[in-house]
């Protein structure tokens, strides 16, 4: 059965609305995220707070609710969709990189709390993926980016989805606390 809940997960109230309407689950994929290129000197406190609330706290709030239930059932999967920017923050998006680094830290820390259970927590750090946002990058800049990717192309959303499916399944029971880079070798 498929059902949906409309909620703004950038707020605590929105996360609670989702939790109230969605019920229990075995697999949680924390995939909410925003980004915005901006010179460091122009990133105000409100931007730092907004990026942290949306990119980090949404996953923290949902994980905090579901993790104890997963541990009680001795099975569950939590996957954070982070970014290569969490490993190497870009100069034009330091606030975004900070939030993605925080996701990696939360993911690893949560995995440490699951010792001796059937619950795994991992993160995926995609590089440049062929999305509408990436296609909006000026053509000359995008060509330069692609020229630096060893496989010679942008990643595909399906490739990220395949990794999520693997991490969410039984075959990934020995993978936890990991950050898996899907970046075309960049």
Secondary structure as UniProt FT lines:
FT   TURN            9..10
FT   HELIX           12..22
FT   STRAND          27..30
FT   HELIX           40..42
FT   HELIX           45..52
FT   HELIX           53..57
FT   HELIX           58..73
FT   STRAND          76..81
FT   HELIX           84..86
FT   HELIX           91..93
FT   HELIX           94..112
FT   TURN            113..116
FT   STRAND          119..126
FT   HELIX           132..135
FT   HELIX           139..147
FT   TURN            150..151
FT   HELIX           157..168
FT   HELIX           170..172
FT   TURN            173..174
FT   STRAND          179..182
FT   TURN            184..185
//
